[in-house]
Amino acid sequence: MSVQRPTTSTRELPTELESPRAKLVYLYLLPTAASIDELQSDLGVEKITLYSILRTLRKRNLVEKRDGKFAVAE
């Protein structure tokens, strides 16, 4: 992974996240919101997989969609 993002958040990883990819997406979104295209480009995960992960994270109220971008729920 070539992208370096600031990690200033002190939030812990939710224990209900078991999938390594779900953890990766959640941690990526901690410092800032990102579009599906940014997630795909930076994480190298296919969009179909990202949509599935984000749907699960949204159902668990861990991630929300704001202005076309996904962010960790507050």
C-alpha positions, 0 to 999 in steps of 0.5 A: 500500500503506497498511501500514507494517511494520518492516524490521529484517532484514538478509537479502538477497532470494534470487536464485532469486526472479524473480516480482515477486509472489513477491519482494513476499510474501517481503519482506513476511514478512521481519520477521514471520509473516502469515496468508493473510488478512493477506497478501491484505488488506495486499498486495491479492493474490488468495488463489488467487495467494497460495497458488500463490506460497506453495507455490512458496516452500515447495518452495524452502524459503524459507517455512514454515508455523507455527501457521497463519501463513507465515514466512521459513524460518530 
